[in-house]
Amino acid sequence: MEPNFIEEGVLQQVLLKAGRALAKPALEAFEILLDESTPGQARLAMLGALTYLIMPIDLLPDFIAGAGFSDDLIALTAVINIWRSHLTPQIQMRAQLKLDKWFPPSSQ
């Protein structure tokens, strides 16, 4: 799988609006997707789950009481499991470097 399927500039613009706290796990997920050691199946599953989470159309609409968010929970669980399984210290370091570049730590 080609690692250039996500435009880093677009991700940066979205995360600058979201803030540093949301940016860290997003950058770790981004680095997992780009890392050559991440299996292609894991990349596809993670991309599919992330895409499903941001799609405005759900299999089960969110307004259905008790079941509406269950499909989103399944997709989120998939992302978290893949993220945990493939997050390495090297990926964390690359994500942290980007985070500090995009959101310079405040001097204390």
Beta strands, then each sheet from edge to edge (+ up, - down):
end
